[in-house]
Amino acid sequence: MENQSGTTPLRDRVTQKLHAAYEIWEVFARASFGQRIIQVETSTPEELRAVWAVAEGQYGCALPEEMSQEDQLAFLSFNTCDEVSYIFLEVLKHMLGEDVESISWWRIRPKQSRKVWIGMEDDAEELPYDHGHLRVQLVNGTVLIPDFTGAQNGWLFEVLEAEVYYKTRCEDGTEPWVVPAEEQEHLPQSYAAQLREVVVKAVDKLCWENTEDIVEAPEEEKIDMKDMLEKVQEAVRHFCVRWGEHIVRIIQQRVAGPSAG
């Protein structure tokens, strides 16, 4: 049964949950942002470039307030597509439940409408790169793509059917390909694996049991996600601070250790 817009209740329900997942991504991206932007060199519709400085152990650094929302999202998503795909491959399983037949991780050669660099002033232009994303196949066979990190390529977030996504966002003459299973694995003690565990736990505890209420309730009765998102942000920020402190200890031990010299 279709609604007035021509989409099915199943697709509507999953699409709304994917938009909720995108809000979770943005909150977690801001909370784990580990690059301190010290100067934006260029900001045009086609290009965004900045000089950055690494502050070991300092995470969640605020982006400059004068930056537009579009620019902020471009920086937050820059060079994180594979990490985000790895994390949300698991998170979406917890959020989407029985509406989904499968979730898989793919890559494309992107057709960019914006280019982003974060580096030193004399860095050369980046070479073409691949872009990771997730494919969500519903139980009715529909395949949707929620590309959380498309802002680095100049794409606003929207949930698209696979055919539309590839037609508009693949570089001409290229095809998508699935990420090999061995590339999808991370060591349990790695940053990405531990961050995924933190996000999944936060989603399970704070969002999953309320997801149906968020999606199904009338507009005036919908639960405000603000409190839940703040809890996710708090959990991620706490993890990143601890991780940063851990990295600093390792660096100090290496410098002070017997092999230093």
C-alpha positions as CSV (number, residue, x, y, z in Angstrom):
1,M,0.0,0.0,0.0
2,E,1.4,3.4,-1.0
3,N,0.8,6.7,0.6
4,Q,0.1,9.9,-1.2
5,S,3.7,10.6,-2.0
6,G,4.0,7.3,-3.8
7,T,6.2,5.7,-1.2
8,T,5.4,2.7,1.0
9,P,4.9,2.9,4.8
10,L,7.9,0.6,5.1
11,R,10.1,2.9,3.2
12,D,8.8,6.0,5.0
13,R,9.4,4.3,8.4
14,V,13.0,3.3,7.5
15,T,13.8,6.6,5.9
16,Q,12.7,8.5,9.1
17,K,14.9,6.2,11.1
18,L,17.8,6.8,8.8
19,H,17.4,10.6,9.3
20,A,17.4,10.0,13.0
21,A,20.7,8.0,12.5
22,Y,22.1,10.9,10.6
23,E,21.4,13.2,13.6
24,I,23.3,10.7,15.7
25,W,26.2,10.8,13.2
26,E,26.4,14.5,13.3
27,V,26.4,14.6,17.1
28,F,29.1,11.9,17.3
29,A,31.1,13.5,14.6
30,R,31.2,16.8,16.5
31,A,32.0,15.1,19.7
32,S,34.9,13.1,18.2
33,F,36.3,15.8,16.0
34,G,40.1,15.6,16.5
35,Q,41.4,18.3,14.2
36,R,41.8,21.9,15.3
37,I,41.2,24.1,12.3
38,I,43.3,27.2,12.6
39,Q,42.7,29.0,9.3
40,V,40.3,28.5,6.5
41,E,42.2,29.3,3.3
42,T,39.4,29.0,0.7
43,S,35.7,28.7,0.9
44,T,33.8,28.7,-2.4
45,P,31.0,26.5,-3.7
46,E,33.6,24.4,-5.4
47,E,36.5,24.2,-2.9
48,L,37.1,24.2,0.9
49,R,40.6,24.3,2.2
50,A,42.0,24.8,5.7
51,V,45.3,24.7,7.6
52,W,45.1,22.4,10.6
53,A,47.1,21.6,13.7
54,V,47.0,18.4,15.7
55,A,46.6,18.6,19.4
56,E,47.3,15.2,20.8
57,G,44.8,14.1,23.4
58,Q,42.4,17.0,22.6
59,Y,39.1,15.9,21.0
60,G,35.8,17.5,20.4
61,C,37.4,20.8,19.3
62,A,34.8,23.3,18.2
63,L,34.9,24.5,14.6
64,P,35.2,28.2,14.1
65,E,31.8,29.8,14.7
66,E,32.0,32.0,11.6
67,M,32.0,28.9,9.4
68,S,28.7,28.0,7.6
69,Q,26.9,24.8,8.5
70,E,27.8,23.5,5.0
71,D,31.5,24.1,5.6
72,Q,31.4,22.6,9.1
73,L,29.7,19.4,7.8
74,A,32.3,19.2,5.0
75,F,35.2,19.3,7.5
76,L,33.4,16.9,9.9
77,S,32.9,14.3,7.2
78,F,36.3,14.8,5.5
79,N,38.2,11.5,5.1
80,T,35.9,9.6,7.5
81,C,33.6,7.7,5.1
82,D,35.2,4.3,5.8
83,E,35.3,4.8,9.6
84,V,31.7,6.0,9.6
85,S,30.6,3.1,7.3
86,Y,32.3,0.6,9.7
87,I,30.6,2.1,12.8
88,F,27.1,2.5,11.3
89,L,27.1,-0.9,9.6
90,E,26.5,-2.1,13.2
91,V,24.5,0.8,14.5
92,L,21.9,0.6,11.8
93,K,21.3,-3.1,12.5
94,H,20.2,-2.0,16.0
95,M,18.1,0.8,14.8
96,L,16.3,-0.7,11.7
97,G,15.5,-4.2,13.0
98,E,13.2,-6.5,11.0
99,D,12.4,-3.9,8.3
100,V,15.8,-4.6,6.7
101,E,17.0,-7.7,4.8
102,S,20.6,-6.7,4.8
103,I,23.1,-3.8,5.3
104,S,26.3,-3.8,3.2
105,W,29.3,-1.5,2.7
106,W,30.2,-0.3,-0.7
107,R,32.5,2.3,-2.4
108,I,32.3,4.5,-5.5
109,R,34.6,6.9,-7.3
110,P,32.6,10.1,-6.4
111,K,31.5,12.8,-8.8
112,Q,32.4,15.8,-6.6
113,S,30.7,19.1,-6.6
114,R,33.0,20.3,-3.8
115,K,36.6,19.5,-3.0
116,V,38.0,19.6,0.5
117,W,41.5,19.6,1.8
118,I,42.8,19.8,5.3
119,G,46.5,20.1,5.5
120,M,49.4,22.4,5.4
121,E,49.5,25.5,3.2
122,D,51.9,24.0,0.6
123,D,50.1,20.7,0.3
124,A,49.6,19.6,-3.3
125,E,46.1,19.0,-4.7
126,E,44.6,15.6,-3.6
127,L,44.4,12.8,-6.1
128,P,41.0,11.2,-6.9
129,Y,39.8,9.0,-4.0
130,D,37.2,6.4,-3.3
131,H,34.1,7.1,-1.2
132,G,32.5,4.6,1.2
133,H,28.8,4.3,1.9
134,L,26.2,1.8,3.2
135,R,23.4,0.1,1.2
136,V,20.3,-0.8,3.1
137,Q,18.1,-3.4,1.5
138,L,14.6,-3.5,2.8
139,V,12.5,-6.7,3.1
140,N,10.5,-5.6,0.1
141,G,13.7,-5.5,-2.1
142,T,14.1,-1.7,-2.2
143,V,17.7,-0.6,-1.7
144,L,18.3,2.8,0.0
145,I,21.6,4.6,0.5
146,P,22.0,6.9,3.5
147,D,25.4,8.6,2.8
148,F,26.3,10.2,6.1
149,T,29.6,11.7,4.9
150,G,28.6,13.0,1.5
151,A,29.1,16.7,2.6
152,Q,32.8,16.4,1.8
153,N,31.7,16.0,-1.8
154,G,29.2,18.8,-1.6
155,W,26.1,16.5,-1.2
156,L,23.4,17.4,1.3
157,F,22.2,14.4,3.3
158,E,19.2,12.6,1.8
159,V,18.1,9.0,1.6
160,L,18.2,7.9,-2.0
161,E,17.3,4.8,-3.9
162,A,20.5,3.1,-5.1
163,E,19.8,3.7,-8.8
164,V,19.4,7.4,-8.2
165,Y,22.4,7.6,-6.0
166,Y,24.7,5.9,-8.4
167,K,23.4,7.9,-11.4
168,T,24.0,11.2,-9.8
169,R,27.0,10.6,-7.6
170,C,29.2,8.1,-9.4
171,E,32.0,9.5,-11.6
172,D,31.0,8.9,-15.2
173,G,32.1,5.5,-16.5
174,T,32.6,4.0,-13.1
175,E,30.6,1.4,-11.1
176,P,30.2,0.8,-7.4
177,W,31.9,-2.1,-5.7
178,V,31.5,-3.9,-2.5
179,V,34.1,-3.6,0.2
180,P,35.9,-6.9,0.7
181,A,35.2,-8.7,4.0
182,E,38.8,-8.5,5.1
183,E,38.8,-4.7,4.8
184,Q,35.7,-4.5,7.0
185,E,37.5,-5.9,10.1
186,H,39.2,-3.8,12.8
187,L,41.1,-5.1,15.7
188,P,39.0,-5.1,19.0
189,Q,41.5,-2.7,20.6
190,S,41.5,-0.2,17.7
191,Y,40.0,3.3,17.9
192,A,37.2,2.6,15.4
193,A,36.2,-0.7,17.0
194,Q,36.0,0.8,20.5
195,L,34.2,3.9,19.3
196,R,31.7,1.7,17.5
197,E,31.0,-0.2,20.7
198,V,30.4,3.1,22.6
199,V,28.0,4.4,19.9
200,V,26.1,1.1,19.7
201,K,25.7,1.0,23.5
202,A,24.5,4.6,23.6
203,V,22.0,4.0,20.8
204,D,20.7,0.8,22.4
205,K,20.3,2.5,25.8
206,L,18.9,5.8,24.8
207,C,17.4,5.6,21.3
208,W,16.4,2.2,20.2
209,E,13.6,1.6,22.7
210,N,12.1,5.0,21.7
211,T,12.7,4.9,17.9
212,E,9.2,3.6,17.1
213,D,7.7,6.4,19.2
214,I,9.8,9.0,17.4
215,V,8.7,7.7,14.0
216,E,5.1,6.7,14.6
217,A,3.8,9.4,16.9
218,P,1.8,12.4,15.6
219,E,4.0,15.4,15.0
220,E,2.8,17.2,18.0
221,E,3.5,14.2,20.2
222,K,6.9,13.2,18.9
223,I,9.7,12.7,21.5
224,D,12.3,15.5,21.3
225,M,15.6,13.7,20.4
226,K,17.6,16.5,21.9
227,D,18.1,14.9,25.3
228,M,19.0,11.5,23.7
229,L,21.5,13.1,21.3
230,E,23.1,14.9,24.2
231,K,23.6,11.6,26.0
232,V,25.2,10.1,22.8
233,Q,27.5,13.1,22.6
234,E,28.5,12.8,26.2
235,A,29.3,9.1,25.8
236,V,31.4,9.7,22.7
237,R,33.2,12.7,24.1
238,H,34.1,10.9,27.3
239,F,35.5,8.0,25.3
240,C,37.6,10.3,23.0
241,V,39.1,12.1,26.0
242,R,40.1,8.7,27.5
243,W,41.5,7.6,24.2
244,G,43.4,10.8,23.8
245,E,44.9,10.4,27.2
246,H,45.9,6.8,26.3
247,I,47.7,7.9,23.2
248,V,49.6,10.6,25.1
249,R,50.7,8.0,27.6
250,I,52.0,5.7,24.8
251,I,53.9,8.6,23.2
252,Q,55.4,9.6,26.5
253,Q,56.5,6.0,27.2
254,R,58.1,5.8,23.8
255,V,60.0,9.0,24.3
256,A,61.2,8.0,27.8
257,G,61.7,4.4,27.1
258,P,65.1,2.5,26.7
259,S,64.9,2.6,22.9
260,A,64.6,6.4,22.7
261,G,67.7,8.2,21.6
